[in-house]
Amino acid sequence: MALAAALMGPGWPGVQAGTPEPGQVGRPAPAQVSVPDRPDAVTSQLPEWRTRGLPAALPPDSARLLYDVTGQSGRARYQASGALVWDRRGSAYDAQMRISAFLVGSRTQRSSGRLDSTGLHPDQFVDTSRREREVRFDSASARITYSENARQDVLLPGAQDRLSVLLQLASLLNARPPVQGQRFQMQVVGASDAEAWEFEVVGLEQPTVPAGRMPAWHLQRVARHPNDTRLSVWLAPQLQHLPVRLSLRHANGDQVEQSLRRHP
């Protein structure tokens, strides 16, 4: 349903804990990472390997944005409301996206982790609908683990989850204005797997949303396979590049449009 459901997808090949990866960047840090319940609970430092080689990024200020959501699932059309709560506290963050539809229910994604000069570095990702599914980004073992299954994936520098990726793109654009054709690559993690994502800057456009018309950079996910979900996002400079519109298209024909209704 809506953004939270649409960003689930196939993943990278799984690995067993302790299996060395040829040429893998970064080795486990000696100290165990503590995953906080709230952003201000973060006390440990990011190991150097998690930020090695990454470009500069400037996370946006804390904000709460409200969205109108429309979609089609099979033959059924639906309307929903969405809220993005972005909480930046010093060297830590907490982000939450909640989508609610009358008589259908709600879905919430939450990402929490740490911030530095290269942007967001998740420690925990939680996806909650009919059940809660949790993902841990463990710097000590350099592994990503899932409550959904026994799979483990290698944790790569700059890894993001399905929610933090939007805020990381905003952070990258805040640090340096993009140019048409520019591409961003990163590991993106869902509730049950991880995969390589690439975004291309289409250009600066003027999308009209319920909150008004405003300049926004249009970025789209570069599809690697025919069944990949098509994702476009418009990031507004006047909102520190937070998303004002998202558009998703699935291989089965389902689609979602999410447009900014109100901002501070």
C-alpha angles and dihedrals in degrees: 000000000000120000098335096055097037095060094063113108149144118304147217119279109281124241133201119248112270095019109136117232117219109247091357112169113232132016127226116286115238096239126070115245116237112217108216129221089214131023095248090059092073112113106150124087125240112257111246094242093064091065101032114134095358123139123246117276134184114204115219123249119268113286146162118219128185124209142192112224128199126176150158125226112182105314094335123098122200143181126214143166126239137196129194115198114190115187117186116186117174108287095355139065143194122197130183133184118190124185118191130184127184112254090358103073134227142285126205131194121191130187126185132175145102139314133214139150089296095054132240125010112181122216096178138018123188126188115191128185121118086348138010120256119189133197125194126203102207114195092183093063097024087232138124114221131193133208087206094067145348093265121126128194131193111260108232128198111273095018115168136187128231091273104034091053090074092051092045090055088052090050092051092050091047090056096048129006110244128237127219111273095022115140133210122200128194144145110262121198128205131186093282110016148009134234144171115270128190127193127198125203106236095183147271110304139171107236118187113223132165089267090058139266118307139158112266136170112244113219124177133193112248107233116228096182134032092246096051115123111253109231127184124177131186115210118196120217091207089060093047087263096299112155119275096173139016129187126191130186123186127205090243092058098259114136142184133199120193119187131181112256101175140001134179 
